[in-house]
Amino acid sequence: MNYSQKLMSHMRAYASDWDKAEKTRKSEMEKIKHWIKESKQYTEQYNKIMKQFHDAVAPSYKEHLNACVDVMREAYSELKKIACGDVPESFNTDIALITAGQDRMTELEYLLYLEKYATSYPCIRSILNIAKTNKKCEGLYLRFIDTFKRYVDECVSIISNFFNGYGQPTGDINAKMAINTDDDGNEKNRICKIFRDYLDPFYSGDYYTGNIVASKKQTEILPVLEEGSIYTPSGDIIRAFTTGNKI
């Protein structure tokens, strides 16, 4: 179960507990609605009903809110691991080589280094910074960690508003939208969209984006030799491809 599924599980569990308690409360209130509201008997019974409602809802509120807090703490922690993770031992040597030869490196060479360190955000950021300083890989853009922290912060805000607003006159509509699904049961809420479209891909290592002739995936295969390619294969290699003769 991923982060958004865990959150939806706890938020919906609380909503279900609240709805059950509210149904019972309304049923009990129906029994005394004809009593004189100023009477001692009505007041005592009203207070009893409200205490029963509170006793039914409060433990669920605490349990599921705390569980959601734990999930979001883990989501924050994951961002910290990505941003400040240890780099491979070989990186210090490689970044020194890249720095020393940065103005002579080709775009493909930068791409190959990006591929080599594709699982490390600090490495990707360092390599892209040097590449862009030398006007290389300009079609690629780092997915800055700041953006994803803002997405996590937004989820925290939605969760807080959900628990404080569910069943309340001023917050109930937004709270229900926070756990909304369509008629087929597909998630149609902001939290699931944030995780599905932004956070989950980033957690999985999608640290940069953009378009370039040789993407980080294309560097695993032989390049397509076409006009405008960043590759400049030698004439001998081209003849080998076109004639089938070995070089």
C-alpha positions in Angstrom: 0.0 0.0 0.0 1.5 3.4 -1.0 1.3 6.7 0.9 -2.0 7.9 -0.7 -3.7 4.6 -0.2 -2.7 4.6 3.5 -4.0 8.1 3.9 -7.3 7.3 2.2 -7.7 4.2 4.3 -7.4 6.2 7.6 -9.4 9.2 6.4 -12.3 7.1 5.2 -12.2 5.0 8.4 -12.7 8.1 10.4 -15.4 9.3 8.1 -17.2 6.0 8.5 -16.9 6.1 12.3 -18.2 9.7 12.3 -21.1 8.9 10.1 -22.2 5.9 12.3 -21.9 8.0 15.4 -23.9 10.8 13.8 -26.6 8.4 12.6 -27.0 7.2 16.2 -27.0 10.8 17.5 -29.7 11.9 15.2 -31.8 8.8 16.1 -31.5 9.6 19.8 -32.2 13.3 19.3 -35.4 12.3 17.4 -36.7 10.7 20.5 -36.4 13.9 22.6 -37.2 16.5 20.0 -40.7 17.0 21.4 -39.5 17.5 24.9 -39.4 21.0 26.3 -35.9 22.2 25.6 -35.7 24.2 28.8 -36.5 21.2 31.0 -34.0 19.5 33.2 -34.9 16.1 31.6 -34.2 17.4 28.1 -30.9 19.0 29.1 -29.7 15.8 30.8 -30.6 13.6 27.9 -29.1 16.0 25.4 -25.8 16.1 27.2 -25.9 12.3 27.5 -26.4 11.9 23.7 -23.7 14.4 22.9 -21.3 12.6 25.3 -22.0 9.3 23.6 -21.4 10.9 20.2 -18.1 12.4 21.4 -17.0 9.1 23.1 -17.6 7.3 19.8 -15.8 9.8 17.6 -12.9 11.1 19.7 -10.9 7.8 19.7 -11.3 7.4 16.0 -10.3 11.0 15.4 -7.1 10.5 17.5 -6.2 7.1 16.0 -6.6 8.0 12.3 -5.3 11.6 12.5 -2.1 10.3 14.2 -1.8 7.5 11.6 -2.0 10.2 8.8 0.6 12.3 10.6 2.9 9.2 10.7 2.4 8.7 7.0 3.2 12.3 6.1 6.3 12.2 8.4 7.5 9.3 6.4 6.8 11.2 3.2 8.9 14.1 4.5 11.6 11.7 5.5 11.7 10.2 2.1 12.3 13.7 0.6 15.2 14.2 3.0 16.8 10.9 2.0 16.6 11.9 -1.6 18.0 15.4 -1.2 20.8 14.5 1.2 21.5 10.9 0.3 25.0 9.6 0.3 26.6 9.6 -3.2 28.5 6.6 -4.6 32.2 6.4 -3.9 33.0 6.9 -7.6 31.2 10.2 -7.8 34.0 12.4 -6.2 36.4 11.2 -8.9 33.9 11.6 -11.7 32.7 15.0 -10.7 36.4 16.2 -10.5 36.9 14.9 -14.1 33.6 16.5 -15.3 34.6 19.8 -13.6 38.1 19.8 -15.1 36.9 19.1 -18.6 33.5 20.7 -18.5 34.0 23.1 -21.3 35.2 20.3 -23.7 32.6 17.7 -22.7 30.0 16.7 -25.3 26.3 16.6 -24.5 26.3 12.8 -24.8 29.1 12.6 -22.2 27.0 14.6 -19.8 24.0 12.3 -20.6 26.0 9.2 -19.9 27.1 10.6 -16.5 23.5 11.4 -15.7 22.5 7.9 -16.6 25.4 6.5 -14.4 24.1 8.4 -11.4 20.4 8.2 -12.2 19.5 7.0 -8.7 21.2 9.9 -6.9 19.5 13.3 -6.7 22.6 15.1 -5.4 24.7 13.7 -8.3 22.1 14.5 -10.9 21.8 18.1 -9.6 25.6 18.6 -9.6 26.1 17.2 -13.1 23.2 19.2 -14.6 24.4 22.4 -13.0 27.8 22.0 -14.7 26.2 21.0 -18.0 24.0 24.0 -18.1 26.8 26.3 -17.1 28.4 25.2 -20.4 25.2 25.4 -22.3 24.7 21.6 -22.6 21.6 19.5 -21.8 19.5 22.7 -21.9 16.5 20.7 -22.8 16.7 18.9 -19.4 15.4 20.4 -16.2 16.0 19.3 -12.6 12.9 18.5 -10.6 13.7 20.6 -7.6 13.1 19.1 -4.2 11.5 22.4 -3.0 8.6 21.7 -5.4 7.9 18.3 -3.9 8.1 19.6 -0.4 5.3 22.0 -1.3 3.2 19.1 -2.5 3.8 17.3 0.8 2.9 20.5 2.7 -0.3 20.8 0.6 -1.3 17.2 1.5 -0.7 18.0 5.2 -3.0 21.0 4.9 -5.7 19.0 3.2 -5.5 16.3 5.9 -5.7 18.8 8.7 -8.7 20.5 7.1 -10.4 17.1 6.6 -10.2 16.0 10.2 -11.2 19.4 11.5 -14.0 19.9 8.9 -15.7 16.6 8.4 -19.3 16.8 9.5 -19.0 20.5 10.4 -21.2 23.2 8.7 -18.2 25.2 7.3 -15.9 22.3 6.3 -17.9 19.3 5.4 -18.0 19.8 1.6 -14.3 20.2 1.2 -13.7 17.3 3.7 -15.8 15.0 1.6 -14.0 16.1 -1.6 -10.7 15.2 0.1 -11.7 11.5 -0.1 -13.8 11.6 -3.2 -14.0 8.9 -5.9 -15.9 8.7 -9.1 -18.8 6.3 -9.9 -16.3 3.5 -10.7 -14.4 3.9 -7.5 -11.5 5.7 -9.0 -9.7 8.2 -6.8 -10.9 11.8 -7.7 -9.3 13.8 -5.0 -6.3 16.1 -4.7 -4.2 14.0 -2.4 -4.2 11.0 -4.7 -3.5 13.2 -7.7 -0.5 14.7 -6.0 1.0 11.4 -5.1 0.1 9.7 -8.4 1.3 12.5 -10.7 4.1 14.1 -8.8 5.4 12.5 -5.5 5.4 8.8 -6.4 7.4 9.3 -9.6 9.9 11.5 -7.8 10.2 8.9 -5.0 10.9 6.4 -7.7 13.9 8.3 -9.1 12.4 10.6 -11.7 14.7 13.5 -10.8 14.8 15.4 -14.1 12.6 16.0 -17.1 12.7 17.5 -20.6 13.3 16.6 -24.2 16.6 15.9 -25.8 17.7 13.8 -28.7 19.3 11.2 -26.4 17.3 10.8 -23.3 18.6 8.9 -20.2 16.8 5.8 -21.5 18.0 6.1 -25.1 21.6 6.1 -24.1 21.3 2.4 -23.4 20.9 1.6 -27.1 22.6 2.5 -30.3 21.7 6.0 -31.5 19.5 6.6 -34.5 21.7 8.2 -37.2 19.6 11.0 -38.5 20.1 14.6 -39.5 20.1 16.9 -36.5 21.3 14.2 -34.0 23.7 15.3 -31.4 25.7 12.2 -32.3 28.5 12.5 -34.9 29.6 9.0 -35.7 32.6 8.5 -37.8 32.3 7.7 -41.5 33.7 4.2 -40.9 30.9 3.4 -38.5 28.2 4.7 -40.9 29.7 2.6 -43.7 29.6 -0.5 -41.4 25.9 0.1 -40.7 25.0 0.7 -44.4 27.1 -2.0 -46.0 27.1 -4.7 -43.3 30.9 -4.9 -43.5 32.9 -5.1 -40.3 35.2 -2.2 -39.6 
